[in-house]
Amino acid sequence: MGNATTLAMFAGFGGQGVLFAGKVMAYAGLIDGREVSWLPSYGPEMRGGTANCSVTLSDDPIGSPLILHPNLLIAMNQPSFDKFVNEVAPGGIIVYDSALIAPGEMRDDVKALGIPASKMAEDAGLAGLLNIVLLGAAWGLSHFCSESALHEAIQKSVPPSKEALKAKNEEALSLGIEAAAS
């Protein structure tokens, strides 16, 4: 995607890091000097309920934070995948956790990548970081920002109180980037 406008939708259950992954993408856009919109949305039940987050990265002013037809979907659970798969713009990219999602018949007008992100994260001792594994895979396919901005965004997004998680997030990001390359 390079400098094209990225209209990303992150979707999953509350507690899966949907909003955090979106925040990392938004920070990366800011670091690259792009126009950014980050719009979280979650049900009243929070953990266990549905959560999604729209992120727009653009070189032009953003007219609305609402995204009706994302060109990048990061799906972390079956209900979210089912809800948004047909909303993705033709030519868009769908990245999903194949350990949690059975895609059924996939559209042929999008690029789809299913990786077992939750299992990969768990096997690497990074339980709970499936969001960042999927973010890495999404970056590997779309290059929505510079690689240096992505790494800097991880450093800025993880709070100082959780300093130890910076290295784990970097590791999860690398797992996703490698999965997209293979």
Secondary structure by P-SEA (a helix, b strand, c coil): ccccccbbbbbbccccaaaaaaaaaaaaaaaacccbbbbbbbcccccccbbbbbbbbccccccccccccccccccccaaaaaaccccccccbbbbbcccccccccccccbbbbbcaaaaaaaaaccccaaaaaaaaaaaaccccccaaaaaaaaaaacccccccaaaaaaaaaaaaaaaaac
